[in-house]
């Protein structure tokens, strides 16, 4: 699932809840991948005093793990999932638009 950078924490929680997801892909106005936002990011932000109206700009992961579409290797993907303990890996084109997601 995607979320736009100008969204707030409450909107992110609604999307996560609606789709029973743990991680969202943060995209810019061109829908290019710029980061990820996990339920853990949200929990930590609330513990640190942010409220539901806080912009996700302050809490999202600006260095997401992703793979370009021409570099897909299932063994590599499996290693990344296990090593990084993440729930999704976006597959992007050369403009960083998400074209597929591995869960």
Secondary structure, 3 states (H helix, E strand, C coil): CEEECCCEHHHHHHHHHHCCCCEEEEECCCCEEEEEEEHHHHHHHHHCCCCCCCEHHHCCECCCCEEEHHHCCHHHHHHHHHHHCCCCEEEECCCCEEEEEEC
